[in-house]
């Protein structure tokens, strides 16, 4: 059965939606081909409940029927130079059979509405070079900026650095 554009719905997860969050983690795991991040050390139910109740973390899922077929996790960043917020899309994925059906656009549409409600002035997201589908999607919704991204290692308690992978 082919996925139908008109049959999906988007909903924000709340603290009682731990099972749905685990289903979203599986969608991310498969979409990003990253079991090390999404399956090897799964968080406890208590941790996921605390995460989902946070006002500065927005988790949206897309359903087709009762199945979660996509979702996004975004963080609200409270700015200091003005009384305003930015929203950063950390993860966004749609299961392969449901791509190109407007689901990612619908997820971002709901995030735009929520962002406006909380007074955010911009939503931003990163895309990897070579991820043409993501670049096309984000380019259709916003202005592209050329930036460099750096991962800085975190100091350990002994003031050394973790080993780079």
Phi, psi and omega in degrees: 000130182278136178299142182249128181306324186280355188261002181263155175221152183244141179215144174278134178281147177241177186300334180278000186261040183299317180298319178294323178296320178296322177296321177295320177302322177293320176300313179298316182304311182289314183298322182264359183049053187223067179296334179300319181279324191255350183228334189290325179227070185295143178289157178288164175300320180298317179298314180296322176299314179298319179298314184290339179274351181292133177287337182265012174233125182246120178241118179244141176233151175250129179252144162239114191064233178260357183270137173278121183246357179184170178180173175215153173236128181228154180240139175270124179253117182276120184278158180252334185281340174211162177278081180202170182233156167243155176238129182249120175281113182274312178224139173212128178207151173231135178303140188310314182295346185251006181288157178063036178236009179087006184289313179298320178296321178294319177300314179293325177300316177294322177297322177299317180297312179298318180298319177296319180298327182265005176082020177289148179256347179201152169246135175227158186208151175257152172225140179284141173303135182093346176272075189299324180295315179295317180298318178295317180299306183295324177295330179285342184252344185202185182268133179278137174238143177268116181223165171249145181244134180234135171260121180253126181296147180270138176289145175271174182299335180269011178067020171262186178244148175294153178294136175288144180268000000 
